[in-house]
Amino acid sequence: MPGVGARDFSGEIPVERRFPLHLEPAIGTIHDLYDQAKQSRWDPERDIPWDQFVRADYPPETMAAARLSWSRKAWLEYGGLPETPALIIRFCLEQQRESDPKYFLAVRNTEEAWHLECCHRFAEECGGFIEQPASPGYRALFNQGLHREALDASRSLDAYVAAHVAIQDGLDLELCRLHCDSTRDPVAREILERLYSDKLRHTAFGWLYLNARASGWGEAERREIAAEVEHVVHNVELAGLRCAWLAGDAAADIVRADRITREAGLGAATRDEEEPVLERFLGASAAQFGRMGVEVKLSP
């Protein structure tokens, strides 16, 4: 089933033009992120205190809710597994693109795999991973086909980074921080702290790259970036991909589960907590794009 808000793929893929081959550092701030990521490696098996989670401490209703809340986290994390390799290929195929993003994204993909492993395992610990959303309408929202969009030569790579890294990874980061702040269970909290630390770099990469490129944008590219950002915000995020309460009845089961999970301190948040975070993030992002000469309308 095609995703809600997903676009058709043009079928146009960049042609490889390898030489001259530039591998020297070009964007120092992103090369620093790459070095930080290498030094921050962790192991989901050894570094998460799995044995401290005691399922019997929680009533069955809470465990049923938590397994759904954490399954949804895994559904979201899974998107990075096909997307990031496609984004690396796009950076490698486009002539004269900098080396630093290619190195950084290779590490990011490993971290995304760790995140997925942790969310999946914690859902299993809570009673079993749920393979897909119950609602076909909500399920379609996850099928964005980002690996195709990343490879689509008819679309601006900078616009892709703006919408899918700066905005989507940025919102993911803010919600991860919110969920972590209200989590009391030691295992759930350790997972979210590890995820948050990695996602800080993932989001920083997007904004640092855009800042490095902004001076070279013409008016046409600025308009394309604005259009891509507005599409992702209004047709994907405000449709409820990360904030399930925006999806209405299609995600009512998840909203209920997140409320129970939040009350138990197991790593979720309610609409009342998420809504101001979303509004602040969109406002701050619009202002940041404005400083780069890109005018976007991101109000919920």
Secondary structure as UniProt FT lines:
FT   TURN            4..5
FT   HELIX           28..39
FT   HELIX           44..47
FT   HELIX           50..52
FT   HELIX           55..57
FT   HELIX           60..78
FT   HELIX           80..93
FT   TURN            95..96
FT   HELIX           99..125
FT   TURN            126..127
FT   HELIX           136..141
FT   HELIX           146..151
FT   TURN            153..154
FT   HELIX           157..160
FT   HELIX           161..167
FT   HELIX           168..181
FT   HELIX           186..213
FT   HELIX           214..216
FT   HELIX           219..235
FT   HELIX           237..239
FT   HELIX           244..251
FT   HELIX           252..263
FT   TURN            264..265
FT   HELIX           271..291
FT   TURN            292..293
//
